[in-house]
Amino acid sequence: PTTRERRELKRLKRIDRKVRKKNLSRQEEEFWDRAIERAEDERTGIAKGDKECPFRRQAEAGHQRASPPSSLRATTKEISFRTATIMRNLIKRASGKRGVRFDLKRNEHRDYRPADPACPDGQAAASEDAAPQDPMLPRRPLKSILADAVAVADLLDRPTALGDSGADGHYLTEQDRSDAELPVLGDSTKQVSVANGGVSKGNHVTELPIPTKSLKARLADTFSDFKHSLISIGKLADDGNVSVFSKDGLTVHREEDVLITCKGKPILIGVRDDRGRYRIPLVPQTRGRVAPRHPNRQARTKLYEANSVYDLPSTEEAVKWLHACLGYPVKSTWLSAIKNGHFKGWPVINERTVKKYYPETVETPKGHMAQTRKNVRSTKPTPMQRYKHADKLRGRRERDIFVKVYEARQTVYSDQTGKFPKRSQSGNVYIMVMVDIDSNCIFVEPMKSRKDDEMQRAYRKLMTRLKRAGVVPKKHVMDNEVSESMKDMIRDDYKLTLELVPPGMHRRNAAEVAIRNFKAHFLSILAGTADDFPLSLWDRLLPQAELTLNLLRKSNANPKLSAYAYLCGPFDYNKMPLAPLGCKVQAHEKADQRGSWAFHSVDGWYLGTSNEHYRTHICHVKDTRSDRLCDTVNFQHKSITNPTL
């Protein structure tokens, strides 16, 4: 194609993309409108069913109040209108001009159309929506129509059930079971979640009079608080039946007696979940699969909103939230810290819930995936060891006491990481890592370079933090590559015994292992940040990353405490609530700091919780590019919080 044709093709593609985007946005807005309307209808129904509502009692009292008697003027006016109507009817009868009358003696009916010769000009009784009929077809007798109406009325008077494809079992009302004279086979242990959020408990188990193959498909549970009986379509399908829905009704057939022939492609395709319910996607489908959809900004905001772990709709969502707050730790590490009591006082977190709802996220292997070790489930046969005096080793242990003495080492190790790929807004590209052996606590401090002045500044800051925590080390082990001025500062200012590891023997330095563990933890945190989070703010995430890492580590001096608790005491989550680092937030603006018609919040990213304030978060505002302390924050994580509609 020529250049002009290519340009025209690109222009048409752009127009097509805009049209599809506009249609998708319109469909999403319609979906949210329907969801909000449905939620409002449910709330209205719940409010109407509440007999203790003061507004309802006030309305009922108003309805029961007797109406005042009519005045003499209104009574006279009503009598005059009735008299005039009677006089008009008498005049019509006297003149022979009668209105429309129905002849009940004739036993047939006829549809009049302009094409029918029996229809007068200008008259047409058929509606616009009625389907065209052949004038030569025989008319249904009126007696047949009345018989069908009577049959339908008789059917509705009997106890009936609603065919429900969303029910996972047959549920009858106690009144319908009594009217149909169904037997009681025993007490029911069924508990069903209803639409208003409550739980209904079953009364009895009964058997439905339907010709199914198995008894299981006929068993039903009765409830006293249900308004309608429900027949499960899914339970009938499990018994080998096929249900056919149409505009006239529902029929159920044996699977071997049904042959369905489809001329075209299906307009909807649904799947059946684990609870037997049929789920149909609410977005357009292609080739029998749900089409991938990227929600717009409005939909993402509605899906991601959550203020704290207490606002989440379920325990599973709460575990996901706290897992992200702790930096996406490995399951075994998290469970080990929970068993050791590191998270006492935290909401939701316990060994049982974490085992059940631990989220398999992408962020965890991003930082913690390692090479598979050798000799794991080895297939090499190992000879069995036999002891000469094995019979003497048998016995009964009773009141055994084990004592372990830990000698305080009062030693710290330190080293520097490699250069970070992105220079921060503060100019930092390196991290100094220091580990205290007794507490097993890891401390980090960002650095702008590896020059002596910058390294001494970072070292002094880390030692000040140790001194505030009550730790006074006596020995410092560090890498071989260190300047003389740095050595003099460690010996003279802090009176420490300095020890350098041999050249090339990095494994002798415990800080190397600490660097590896911290980098794995920090990489998982970076993988979980928002898509538009500026990487130049990475050094602002270090304080909370250090805190969560030390919460997961066990102290060497006191194995029953975490490394954080050994130095700083127990961590109170209710006093310092945590959130996933780097997620989007809506930071609240105080009334005296915003205009009369200004928005109540600003866009930003979460940087951590302030340890100097009560329930206060540090956020980076997007517009001003500055940090702000906020006590009211709305978190909008990209994949965790999904409240139910």
For each residue, the residues with C-beta under 8 A, 3 or more apart:
1: 5 6 9
2: 5 6
3: 6 7
4: 7 8
5: 1 2 8 9
6: 1 2 3 9 10
7: 3 4 10 11
8: 4 5 11 12
9: 1 5 6 12 13
10: 6 7 13 14
11: 7 8 14 15
12: 8 9 15 16
13: 9 10 16 17
14: 10 11 17 18
15: 11 12 18 19
16: 12 13 19 20
17: 13 14 20 21
18: 14 15 21 22
19: 15 16 22 23
20: 16 17 23 24
21: 17 18 24 25
22: 18 19 25 26
23: 19 20 26 27
24: 20 21 27 28 293 296
25: 21 22 28 29 296
26: 22 23 29 30
27: 23 24 30 31 283 284
28: 24 25 31 32 295 296 298 299
29: 25 26 32 33 298
30: 26 27 33 34
31: 27 28 34 35 282
32: 28 29 35 36 298 299 302
33: 29 30 36 37
34: 30 31 37 38
35: 31 32 38 39 645
36: 32 33 39 40
37: 33 34 40 41
38: 34 35 41 42 645
39: 35 36 42 43 645
40: 36 37 43 44
41: 37 38 44 45
42: 38 39 45 46 195 196
43: 39 40 46 47
44: 40 41 47 48
45: 41 42 48 49
46: 42 43 49 50 196
47: 43 44 50 53 56
48: 44 45 56
49: 45 46
50: 46 47 53 56
51: 56
52: 57
53: 47 50 56 57
54: 57 58
55: 58 59
56: 47 48 50 51 53 59 60
57: 52 53 54 60 61
58: 54 55 61 62
59: 55 56 62 63
60: 56 57 63 64
61: 57 58 64 65
62: 58 59 65
63: 59 60
64: 60 61
65: 61 62
66:
67:
68:
69:
70: 74 75 78
71: 74 75
72: 75 76
73: 76 77
74: 70 71 77 78
75: 70 71 72 78 79
76: 72 73 79 80
77: 73 74 80 81
78: 70 74 75 81 82
79: 75 76 82 83
80: 76 77 83 84
81: 77 78 84 85
82: 78 79 85 86
83: 79 80 86 87
84: 80 81 87 88
85: 81 82 88 89
86: 82 83 89 90
87: 83 84 90 91
88: 84 85 91 92
89: 85 86 92 93
90: 86 87 93 94
91: 87 88 94 95
92: 88 89 95 97 98 99
93: 89 90 96 98
94: 90 91
95: 91 92
96: 93
97: 92
98: 92 93 101
99: 92
100:
101: 98
102:
103: 106
104:
105:
106: 103 142
107: 141 142 143
108: 139 140 141 142
109: 139 140 142 145
110: 118 139
111: 125 126 130 133 139
112: 116 118 119 123 124 125 126
113: 116 119 124 125 126 135
114: 119 124
115: 119 135
116: 112 113 119 135
117:
118: 110 112
119: 112 113 114 115 116 123 124 125
120: 123
121:
122:
123: 112 119 120
124: 112 113 114 119
125: 111 112 113 119
126: 111 112 113 130
127: 130
128:
129:
130: 111 126 127 133
131:
132:
133: 111 130 137
134: 137
135: 113 115 116
136:
137: 133 134
138:
139: 108 109 110 111
140: 108 109 144 145
141: 107 108 144 145
142: 106 107 108 109 145 146
143: 107 146 147
144: 140 141 147 148
145: 109 140 141 142 148 149
146: 142 143 149 150
147: 143 144 150 151
148: 144 145 151 152
149: 145 146 152 153
150: 146 147 153 154
151: 147 148 154 155
152: 148 149 155 156
153: 149 150 156 157
154: 150 151 157 158
155: 151 152 158 160
156: 152 153 160
157: 153 154
158: 154 155 179
159: 175 176 179 180 229
160: 155 156 176 229
161: 170 172 176 228 229 230 231
162: 228 229 230 231
163: 231 233 243 250
164: 167 230 231 232 233
165: 232 233 234 243 277 278
166: 277 278
167: 164 170 171 230 231 232 233 234 235 277
168: 232 234 235 275 276 277
169: 190 192 220 221 232 235
170: 161 167 208 219 220 221 230 231 232 235
171: 167 192 202 220 221 222 223 226 229 230 232
172: 161 176 177 182 206 220 221 222 223 226 229 230
173: 176 177 222 223 224 226 227 228 229
174: 177 178 203 204 222 223 224
175: 159 178 179
176: 159 160 161 172 173 179 180 229
177: 172 173 174 180 182 184 204 206 222
178: 174 175 181
179: 158 159 175 176
180: 159 176 177 209
181: 178
182: 172 177 206 207 208 209
183: 206 207
184: 177 204 205 206
185: 204 205 206 207 219
186: 204 205
187: 203 204 205
188: 201 202 203 204 205 221 222
189: 202
190: 169 201 202 221
191: 199 200 201 202
192: 169 171 199 200 202 223
193: 197 198 199
194: 197 198 199 200
195: 42
196: 42 46
197: 193 194
198: 193 194
199: 191 192 193 194
200: 191 192 194 223 225 226
201: 188 190 191 223
202: 171 188 189 190 191 192 205 221 222 223
203: 174 187 188 221 222 223 224
204: 174 177 184 185 186 187 188 221 222
205: 184 185 186 187 188 202 219 220 221 222
206: 172 177 182 183 184 185 219 220 221 222
207: 182 183 185 215 218 219 220
208: 170 182 218 219 220 231
209: 180 182
210: 217 218
211:
212: 217 218 236 239 241
213: 217 239 240
214: 217 218 239
215: 207 218 219
216: 219 239
217: 210 212 213 214 235 236 238 239
218: 207 208 210 212 214 215
219: 170 185 205 206 207 208 215 216
220: 169 170 171 172 205 206 207 208
221: 169 170 171 172 188 190 202 203 204 205 206
222: 171 172 173 174 177 188 202 203 204 205 206
223: 171 172 173 174 192 200 201 202 203 226
224: 173 174 203
225: 200
226: 171 172 173 200 223 229 230
227: 173
228: 161 162 173
229: 159 160 161 162 171 172 173 176 226
230: 161 162 164 167 170 171 172 226
231: 161 162 163 164 167 170 208 236
232: 164 165 167 168 169 170 171 235 236 276
233: 163 164 165 167 236 237 243
234: 165 167 168 237 238 272 276 277 278
235: 167 168 169 170 217 232 238 239 276
236: 212 217 231 232 233 239 241 243 252
237: 233 234 240 241 242 243
238: 217 234 235 276
239: 212 213 214 216 217 235 236
240: 213 237 254 255 256
241: 212 236 237 252 253 254 255
242: 237 252 253 254 255 258 260
243: 163 165 233 236 237 250 251 252
244: 250 251 252 253 258
245: 250
246: 249 250 251
247:
248:
249: 246
250: 163 243 244 245 246
251: 243 244 246
252: 236 241 242 243 244
253: 241 242 244 257 258
254: 240 241 242 257 258
255: 240 241 242 258
256: 240
257: 253 254
258: 242 244 253 254 255
259:
260: 242
261:
262: 266
263:
264:
265:
266: 262 269 288
267:
268: 280 285
269: 266 280 281 285 288 289
270: 278 279 280 281
271: 278 279
272: 234 276 277 278 279
273: 276 277 279
274:
275: 168
276: 168 232 234 235 238 272 273
277: 165 166 167 168 234 272 273
278: 165 166 234 270 271 272
279: 270 271 272 273
280: 268 269 270
281: 269 270 285 290
282: 31
283: 27 290 291 293
284: 27 291
285: 268 269 281 288 289 290 291
286: 289 291
287:
288: 266 269 285
289: 269 285 286
290: 281 283 285
291: 283 284 285 286
292:
293: 24 283
294:
295: 28 299 300 303
296: 24 25 28 299 300
297: 300 301
298: 28 29 32 301 302
299: 28 32 295 296 302 303
300: 295 296 297 303 304 636
301: 297 298 304 305 636
302: 32 298 299 305
303: 295 299 300 641 642 643
304: 300 301 584 635 636 637 638 641 642
305: 301 302 634 635 636 641 643
306: 311 312 321 634 635 636 637 641 643
307: 311 633 634 635
308: 311 577 635
309: 312 318 321 322 347 348 577
310: 347
311: 306 307 308 643
312: 306 309 317 318 321 641 643
313: 317 642 643 644
314: 317 318
315: 318 319 348 353 357
316: 319 320 357
317: 312 313 314 320 321 640 641 642
318: 309 312 314 315 321 322 347 348
319: 315 316 322 323 348 349 353 354 357 358 359
320: 316 317 323 324 357 359 640
321: 306 309 312 317 318 324 325 579 580 637 640 641
322: 309 318 319 325 326 346 347 348 349 578
323: 319 320 326 328 329 334 358 359 361
324: 320 321 327 328 361 363 528 580 583 637 640
325: 321 322 548 578 579 580
326: 322 323 329 334 548 551 552 578
327: 324 521 522 524 525 528 545 548 549 581
328: 323 324 361 363 364 367 524 525 527 528
329: 323 326 333 334 337 364 368 521 524 548 552
330: 333 334 364 368
331: 334 335 354 358
332: 335 336
333: 329 330 336 337 552
334: 323 326 329 330 331 337 338 354 358 552
335: 331 332 338 339 351 354 355
336: 332 333 339 340 554
337: 329 333 334 340 342 343 551 552 553 554 562
338: 334 335 341 342 343 349 350 351 354
339: 335 336 351
340: 336 337 554 559 560 562
341: 338 344 560 561
342: 337 338 551 552 554 561 562 564 565
343: 337 338 346 349 551
344: 341 570
345: 570 572 573 574
346: 322 343 349 573
347: 309 310 318 322 573 574
348: 309 315 318 319 322 353
349: 319 322 338 343 346 353 354
350: 338 353 354
351: 335 338 339 354 355
352: 355 356
353: 315 319 348 349 350 356 357
354: 319 331 334 335 338 349 350 351 357 358
355: 335 351 352 358
356: 352 353
357: 315 316 319 320 353 354
358: 319 323 331 334 354 355
359: 319 320 323
360: 364
361: 323 324 328 364 528
362: 365 366 527
363: 324 328 366 367 524 525 527 528
364: 328 329 330 360 361 367 368 524
365: 362 368 369
366: 362 363 369 523 524 527
367: 328 363 364 519 520 521 522 523 524 525 526 527
368: 329 330 364 365 520 524
369: 365 366
370:
371:
372: 376
373: 376
374:
375: 378
376: 372 373
377:
378: 375
379:
380:
381:
382:
383:
384:
385:
386: 390
387: 390 393
388:
389: 392 393
390: 386 387 393 394
391: 394
392: 389
393: 387 389 390
394: 390 391
395:
396:
397: 400
398:
399:
400: 397
401:
402:
403:
404:
405:
406: 556 557
407:
408: 438 557
409: 437 438 475
410: 437 438 472 473 474 475
411: 436 437 438 473 474 475 476 477
412: 434 435 436 437 466 473 475 476 477
413: 434 435 437 476 477 478 509 510 511 514
414: 432 433 434 435 459 462 476 478 511
415: 432 433 478 479 509 511 512 514 515
416: 430 431 432 433 447 450 455 479
417: 420 430 431 432 433 515 519
418: 430
419: 429 430
420: 417 423 424 428 429 430 431 538
421: 535
422: 535 536 538
423: 420 427 428 429 536
424: 420 427 428 429 446 536 537 538 539 540
425: 536 537
426: 446 448 539
427: 423 424 448
428: 420 423 424 431 446 447 448 539
429: 419 420 423 424 447 448 449
430: 416 417 418 419 420 446 447 448 449 450
431: 416 417 420 428 444 445 446 447 518 542
432: 414 415 416 417 444 445 446 447 455 458 459 462
433: 414 415 416 417 442 443 444 511 514 515 518
434: 412 413 414 442 443 444 445 462 466 511
435: 412 413 414 440 441 442 443 510 511 514
436: 411 412 439 440 441 443 466 471 473 567
437: 409 410 411 412 413 440 510 556
438: 408 409 410 411 471 555 556 557 566
439: 436 469 471 555 556 557 563 566 567
440: 435 436 437 553 554 555 556 563 566
441: 435 436 550 553 555 563 564 566 567
442: 433 434 435 514 517 518 546 549 550 553 563
443: 433 434 435 436 462 465 466 546
444: 431 432 433 434 518 542 545 546
445: 431 432 434 458 461 462 542
446: 424 426 428 430 431 432 458 539 542
447: 416 428 429 430 431 432 450 454 455 457 458
448: 426 427 428 429 430 454
449: 429 430 454
450: 416 430 447 454 455
451: 454 455
452: 455 456 483 485 486
453: 456 457
454: 447 448 449 450 451 457 458
455: 416 432 447 450 451 452 458 459 483 486
456: 452 453 459 460 485 486 489
457: 447 453 454 460 461
458: 432 445 446 447 454 455 461 462
459: 414 432 455 456 462 463 486 489 490
460: 456 457 463 464
461: 445 457 458 464 465
462: 414 432 434 443 445 458 459 465 466
463: 459 460 466 467 494
464: 460 461 467 468
465: 443 461 462 468 469
466: 412 434 436 443 462 463 469 471 472 473
467: 463 464 470 471 472
468: 464 465
469: 439 465 466 567 568
470: 467 567
471: 436 438 439 466 467 567
472: 410 466 467
473: 410 411 412 436 466 476 496
474: 410 411 496 497
475: 409 410 411 412 496 497 498 499
476: 411 412 413 414 473 490 494 496 497 498 499
477: 411 412 413 499 500 501 508 509 510
478: 413 414 415 482 498 499 500 501 509 511
479: 415 416 482 500 501 506 509 511
480: 500 501 502 503
481:
482: 478 479 486 487 500
483: 452 455 486 487
484: 487 488
485: 452 456 488 489
486: 452 455 456 459 482 483 489 490
487: 482 483 484 490 491 498
488: 484 485 491 492
489: 456 459 485 486 492 493 494
490: 459 476 486 487 493 494 496 498
491: 487 488 494 495 496 498
492: 488 489 495
493: 489 490
494: 463 476 489 490 491
495: 491 492
496: 473 474 475 476 490 491
497: 474 475 476
498: 475 476 478 487 490 491
499: 475 476 477 478
500: 477 478 479 480 482
501: 477 478 479 480 505 506 508 509
502: 480 505 508
503: 480
504:
505: 501 502 508
506: 479 501 509 512
507: 512
508: 477 501 502 505
509: 413 415 477 478 479 501 506 512
510: 413 435 437 477 513 514
511: 413 414 415 433 434 435 478 479 514 515
512: 415 506 507 509 515 516
513: 510 516 517
514: 413 415 433 435 442 510 511 517 518
515: 415 417 433 511 512 518 519
516: 512 513 519 520
517: 442 513 514 520 521 549
518: 431 433 442 444 514 515 521 522 545 546 549
519: 367 417 515 516 522 523
520: 367 368 516 517 523 524
521: 327 329 367 517 518 524 525 545 548 549
522: 327 367 518 519 525 526 541 542 545
523: 366 367 519 520 526 527
524: 327 328 329 363 364 366 367 368 520 521 527 528
525: 327 328 363 367 521 522 528 529 541 545 581 582
526: 367 522 523 529 535 538 541 582
527: 328 362 363 366 367 523 524
528: 324 327 328 361 363 524 525 580 581 582 583
529: 525 526 533 581 582 583 605
530: 533 582 583 584 605 638
531: 638
532: 584
533: 529 530 537 582 605
534: 537 605
535: 421 422 526 538
536: 422 423 424 425
537: 424 425 533 534 540 541 582 605 607 620
538: 420 422 424 526 535 541 542
539: 424 426 428 446 542
540: 424 537 543 607 608 618 620 627
541: 522 525 526 537 538 544 545 581 582 607 608
542: 431 444 445 446 522 538 539 545 546
543: 540 546 547 608 611
544: 541 547 548 578 581 607 608 609
545: 327 444 518 521 522 525 541 542 548 549 581
546: 442 443 444 518 542 543 549 550
547: 543 544 550 551 564 571
548: 325 326 327 329 521 544 545 551 552 578
549: 327 442 517 518 521 545 546 552 553
550: 441 442 546 547 553 562 563 564 567
551: 326 337 342 343 547 548 562 563 564 571
552: 326 329 333 334 337 342 548 549 562
553: 337 440 441 442 549 550 562 563 564
554: 336 337 340 342 440 559 561 562 563
555: 438 439 440 441 558 559 561 562 563 565 566
556: 406 437 438 439 440 559
557: 406 408 438 439 566
558: 555 561 566
559: 340 554 555 556
560: 340 341
561: 341 342 554 555 558 565 566
562: 337 340 342 550 551 552 553 554 555 565 566 571
563: 439 440 441 442 550 551 553 554 555 566 567
564: 342 441 547 550 551 553 567 568 571
565: 342 555 561 562 568 569 570 571
566: 438 439 440 441 555 557 558 561 562 563
567: 436 439 441 469 470 471 550 563 564
568: 469 564 565 571
569: 565
570: 344 345 565
571: 547 551 562 564 565 568 576
572: 345 575 576
573: 345 346 347 576 577 578
574: 345 347 577
575: 572 614 615
576: 571 572 573 609 610 611 615
577: 308 309 573 574 609 615
578: 322 325 326 544 548 573 609
579: 321 325 583 585 606 609 617 633 635
580: 321 324 325 528 583 606 635 637 640
581: 327 525 528 529 541 544 545 606 607 608
582: 525 526 528 529 530 533 537 541 605 606 607
583: 324 528 529 530 579 580 605 606 635 636 637 638
584: 304 530 532 603 604 605 606 635 636 637 638
585: 579 603 604 605 606 617 619 630 633 634 635 636
586: 601 602 603 604 633 634 636
587: 601 602 603 604 619 621 628 630 632 633
588: 600 601 630 631 632 633 634
589: 593 594 598 599 600 601 602
590: 593 594
591: 594
592:
593: 589 590
594: 589 590 591 598 599 600
595: 598
596:
597:
598: 589 594 595
599: 589 594 602
600: 588 589 594
601: 586 587 588 589 634
602: 586 587 589 599 621 622 623
603: 584 585 586 587 621 622 623
604: 584 585 586 587 619 620 621 622 628
605: 529 530 533 534 537 582 583 584 585 619 620 622
606: 579 580 581 582 583 584 585 617 618 619 633 635
607: 537 540 541 544 581 582 618 619 620 627
608: 540 541 543 544 581 617 618
609: 544 576 577 578 579 616 617 618
610: 576 613 616 617 618 629
611: 543 576
612:
613: 610 616 629 631
614: 575
615: 575 576 577 631
616: 609 610 613 629 630 631
617: 579 585 606 608 609 610 629 630 631 633
618: 540 606 607 608 609 610 627 628 629 630
619: 585 587 604 605 606 607 627 628 629 630 633
620: 537 540 604 605 607 625 626 627 628
621: 587 602 603 604 624 625 626 627 628
622: 602 603 604 605 625
623: 602 603
624: 621
625: 620 621 622
626: 620 621
627: 540 607 618 619 620 621
628: 587 604 618 619 620 621
629: 610 613 616 617 618 619
630: 585 587 588 616 617 618 619 633
631: 588 613 615 616 617
632: 587 588
633: 307 579 585 586 587 588 606 617 619 630
634: 305 306 307 585 586 588 601
635: 304 305 306 307 308 579 580 583 584 585 606 641
636: 300 301 304 305 306 583 584 585 586 641
637: 304 306 321 324 580 583 584 640 641
638: 304 530 531 583 584
639:
640: 317 320 321 324 580 637
641: 303 304 305 306 312 317 321 635 636 637
642: 303 304 313 317
643: 303 305 306 311 312 313
644: 313
645: 35 38 39
